[in-house]
Amino acid sequence: MSDLEFKPDEAEIERRVEALLFAAAGPLSAAEIARRLPEDADVGAAIAALRARYEGRGVELECVADRWRFRTAPDLSFMMTEEREEPRRLSKAALETLAIIAYHQPCTRAEIESVRGVSLSRGTLDLLLEMGFVRLRGRRRTPGRPVTYATSDRFLEHFGLASVHDLPGVQDMRAAGLLDLSMPPGFEVPDPGRGAEGEEDLLSDLDQDSPEFAQDFVGED
């Protein structure tokens, strides 16, 4: 039966307005609602009735910029809040630095810059230390006593490695398409942990919390 044969009463008009507001992708003006109702439908009365009926309920009818919409009652908004930890993405420079440390550890800042061929930005090591992927390992027994860096247990956990010796080798990288098949003679992937053992003094936990840590970053560009 069409609307020409059936004249909806106030309750039916209210019901239709309710359906339109629930199904709408955004707030609707009274004019937009009226276009979907019979010409003589009292949209204002239907909206007023709906506001009264939903007052104090889990959802309420509200007006936003002369448009109407249903929304969660303000006192229940806490139920809709979801706290989640957004993973931080590493920049290309941070990933390169992390890879160099992983394969060349223990290594100093100068050694990292030598492998990369460019200077290390101020925040790159700070970020890796903050995220817990890298730790201070010791001080090299060379002039200036530079700090050496190594990967942490969190690095192993994040990448699903039992130890740094499980990092991909030449054959693994070739199989994954990360290395060209025509490698230059004598090329080899560094062996993690086979660095300057015995050429550094390891830092204790107390040393890592000392002011000397901050001094390594003073004056960096």
ZAMARGU-4260 file (C-alpha; in steps of 0.2 Angstrom, whole numbers, plus 5000, padded with zeros to 4 digits):
<rodrens>
0) 5000/5000/5000 | 5007/5017/4995 | 5007/5033/5005 | 4993/5039/4993 | 4982/5025/5000
5) 4988/5026/5018 | 4990/5042/5027 | 5003/5039/5041 | 4999/5046/5058 | 5011/5055/5070
10) 5018/5039/5077 | 5022/5032/5060 | 5030/5049/5055 | 5040/5048/5071 | 5045/5030/5067
15) 5051/5035/5049 | 5061/5050/5055 | 5069/5038/5068 | 5074/5026/5055 | 5081/5039/5043
20) 5092/5047/5057 | 5099/5030/5062 | 5103/5025/5045 | 5110/5041/5039 | 5129/5042/5037
25) 5129/5060/5045 | 5118/5073/5053 | 5102/5077/5043 | 5093/5094/5042 | 5074/5095/5044
30) 5073/5099/5025 | 5083/5083/5021 | 5071/5072/5032 | 5056/5080/5025 | 5060/5076/5007
35) 5058/5057/5011 | 5041/5059/5020 | 5024/5064/5014 | 5021/5082/5010 | 5011/5086/5025
40) 5022/5077/5038 | 5026/5087/5053 | 5045/5084/5054 | 5047/5096/5069 | 5034/5087/5080
45) 5042/5071/5076 | 5060/5077/5080 | 5053/5084/5097 | 5045/5068/5101 | 5060/5058/5097
50) 5071/5070/5108 | 5059/5068/5123 | 5058/5049/5120 | 5077/5047/5120 | 5081/5059/5134
55) 5092/5050/5147 | 5094/5034/5136 | 5110/5027/5130 | 5109/5037/5114 | 5101/5054/5113
60) 5095/5065/5098 | 5105/5081/5096 | 5106/5096/5085 | 5123/5100/5076 | 5123/5116/5065
65) 5104/5114/5062 | 5106/5096/5058 | 5100/5081/5068 | 5109/5065/5073 | 5109/5052/5086
70) 5125/5051/5097 | 5130/5041/5113 | 5125/5049/5129 | 5139/5060/5135 | 5141/5051/5152
75) 5144/5035/5143 | 5158/5041/5132 | 5170/5032/5143 | 5164/5015/5137 | 5168/5020/5119
80) 5187/5024/5123 | 5200/5011/5117 | 5217/5013/5122 | 5230/5005/5111 | 5249/5007/5108
85) 5253/5013/5091 | 5269/5005/5084 | 5282/5018/5080 | 5289/5017/5063 | 5308/5018/5060
90) 5315/5030/5047 | 5327/5023/5034 | 5341/5031/5043 | 5336/5022/5059 | 5334/5006/5050
95) 5351/5007/5042 | 5359/5012/5059 | 5351/4997/5068 | 5356/4985/5054 | 5374/4991/5055
100) 5374/4990/5074 | 5366/4972/5073 | 5380/4966/5061 | 5395/4976/5067 | 5392/4976/5086
105) 5400/4981/5097 | 5403/4997/5087 | 5406/5016/5090 | 5396/5030/5082 | 5411/5034/5071
110) 5411/5016/5065 | 5393/5017/5061 | 5396/5033/5051 | 5410/5025/5042 | 5399/5010/5036
115) 5385/5022/5031 | 5396/5034/5023 | 5386/5049/5030 | 5385/5057/5047 | 5373/5051/5060
120) 5359/5063/5064 | 5356/5068/5082 | 5340/5059/5085 | 5344/5042/5076 | 5353/5034/5091
125) 5342/5043/5103 | 5327/5035/5095 | 5334/5017/5095 | 5340/5019/5113 | 5322/5025/5118
130) 5314/5011/5109 | 5325/4999/5118 | 5332/4991/5102 | 5350/4997/5105 | 5360/4998/5122
135) 5376/5005/5127 | 5388/4991/5129 | 5405/4998/5134 | 5419/5011/5130 | 5432/5007/5117
140) 5450/5007/5124 | 5455/5021/5112 | 5458/5040/5114 | 5442/5048/5119 | 5435/5032/5126
145) 5420/5032/5114 | 5405/5022/5119 | 5401/5006/5109 | 5383/5001/5105 | 5375/4984/5103
150) 5358/4977/5101 | 5347/4972/5116 | 5335/4958/5121 | 5321/4968/5114 | 5328/4969/5097
155) 5329/4950/5097 | 5311/4948/5104 | 5304/4961/5091 | 5313/4952/5076 | 5310/4934/5083
160) 5328/4929/5085 | 5336/4918/5097 | 5352/4927/5096 | 5361/4939/5085 | 5370/4924/5076
165) 5352/4920/5069 | 5353/4936/5058 | 5352/4932/5039 | 5368/4928/5031 | 5373/4930/5013
170) 5364/4915/5007 | 5348/4920/5016 | 5349/4937/5009 | 5351/4931/4991 | 5336/4919/4993
175) 5326/4933/4999 | 5331/4944/4984 | 5340/4956/4995 | 5357/4954/4987 | 5363/4954/4969
180) 5368/4937/4963 | 5384/4944/4956 | 5393/4950/4972 | 5410/4957/4971 | 5425/4946/4975
185) 5428/4944/4994 | 5411/4951/4999 | 5404/4944/5015 | 5391/4948/5028 | 5399/4954/5045
190) 5397/4941/5059 | 5388/4949/5073 | 5397/4949/5090 | 5414/4945/5082 | 5419/4964/5084
195) 5431/4971/5095 | 5430/4959/5110 | 5442/4963/5123 | 5446/4981/5116 | 5432/4989/5127
200) 5427/4990/5145 | 5409/4985/5147 | 5398/4997/5156 | 5388/4992/5171 | 5370/4997/5174
205) 5376/5011/5185 | 5388/5017/5172 | 5373/5017/5159 | 5363/5029/5171 | 5378/5041/5174
210) 5379/5058/5167 | 5393/5052/5155 | 5379/5045/5144 | 5372/5062/5140 | 5389/5069/5136
215) 5391/5058/5121 | 5377/5068/5112 | 5383/5086/5117 | 5387/5096/5102 | 5380/5084/5089
220) 5372/5090/5073
</rodrens>
